[in-house]
Amino acid sequence: TLYIIQFHIPMLLEAPGIGSQIIGEVWRVDYKKLQHLDELEEHPNFYTRKKESVQVNGCFMECWVYTMHDFKDELLENKKINEYSSNIIPYNSAYLKEKGSFELKKIVKKVADEK
């Protein structure tokens, strides 16, 4: 299940046994674009990229997904959504101001190391 936190950011939380299937988008990207996405998602320090089996048009395929691990338990109390696209929840550019900050990590992560 996706959870919405401050700035209307959807997060796929790594919480086995909790949640449900979600509806999202699958994109084919080359290695250069994947590196760019890793930078955007701050992999592996903020999100972790891993392969998951996803169903697309009735067929299963392995896809990279970005999940959040070591998150604060209270994030599980936030609003849950089962579908995400920028048409449903508009992108919030305020997130970019906080992206990578210690303050954002304090909101989300169980342990946030000061840098």
C-alpha positions in Angstrom: 0.0 0.0 0.0 1.2 3.5 -0.7 1.2 6.0 2.1 1.0 9.8 1.7 3.2 11.9 3.9 4.0 15.6 4.2 4.3 17.3 0.7 1.8 14.7 -0.6 4.7 12.3 -1.3 3.5 8.7 -2.0 5.8 6.2 -0.3 5.8 2.4 -0.8 6.7 1.3 2.7 8.6 -2.0 3.1 6.1 -3.6 5.6 5.6 -7.3 4.9 2.1 -8.6 5.7 0.7 -5.0 5.7 -1.0 -3.4 2.8 -2.6 -4.4 -0.5 -2.0 -4.3 -4.2 -1.5 -1.0 -5.8 -2.1 0.4 -9.2 0.7 2.4 -10.7 2.8 3.0 -13.8 5.5 0.8 -15.4 8.1 2.5 -17.5 10.9 1.1 -19.7 14.1 3.0 -19.1 17.7 2.7 -20.1 20.6 2.4 -17.7 21.3 6.2 -17.9 17.7 7.0 -16.9 17.8 4.4 -14.1 20.9 6.1 -12.7 19.0 9.4 -12.9 16.0 7.8 -11.0 18.4 6.4 -8.4 19.7 9.9 -7.8 16.2 11.4 -7.7 15.0 8.7 -5.2 18.3 8.9 -3.2 18.9 5.2 -3.6 20.2 3.5 -1.5 20.2 6.1 1.4 16.5 7.1 1.4 14.7 4.7 -0.8 15.9 1.2 -1.8 15.5 0.0 -5.4 14.7 -3.7 -5.7 13.0 -6.0 -8.2 9.5 -7.0 -7.6 7.1 -9.2 -9.6 4.3 -6.9 -10.8 1.2 -7.7 -12.9 0.8 -5.8 -16.1 -2.2 -6.5 -18.3 -2.7 -10.0 -16.7 1.0 -11.0 -17.1 3.7 -10.9 -14.4 7.0 -9.3 -15.0 10.0 -8.3 -12.9 10.3 -4.5 -12.4 12.4 -2.2 -10.3 10.5 -0.5 -7.5 11.6 2.0 -4.9 10.6 1.1 -1.4 11.2 2.8 2.0 12.8 0.7 4.7 13.8 1.7 8.3 10.8 4.1 8.4 9.1 5.4 11.5 6.2 3.2 12.6 3.9 6.1 12.7 4.1 6.5 8.9 1.8 3.4 8.8 -0.9 5.7 10.3 -0.9 8.1 7.4 -3.4 8.2 4.6 -3.3 5.1 2.4 -3.9 5.0 -1.3 -4.1 2.1 -3.7 -3.4 4.0 -6.9 -1.0 6.7 -7.8 -0.2 8.9 -10.7 0.5 12.6 -11.0 -3.1 13.0 -12.4 -4.5 11.8 -9.1 -2.1 13.5 -6.7 -0.3 16.5 -8.2 3.4 16.8 -7.8 4.4 19.1 -5.0 7.5 21.0 -5.8 8.0 22.0 -2.1 9.4 18.4 -1.7 12.5 19.4 -3.8 13.4 22.1 -1.2 13.5 19.4 1.5 14.8 16.5 -0.6 18.0 15.2 0.9 17.7 17.3 4.1 18.2 16.0 7.6 14.7 17.4 8.4 13.0 15.2 5.9 14.9 12.2 7.1 13.8 13.0 10.7 10.2 12.9 9.5 10.5 9.6 7.8 13.4 7.4 9.0 13.8 5.6 12.3 17.4 6.7 12.5 18.5 9.9 10.7 22.3 10.5 10.8 23.3 14.1 10.8 25.7 14.9 8.0 
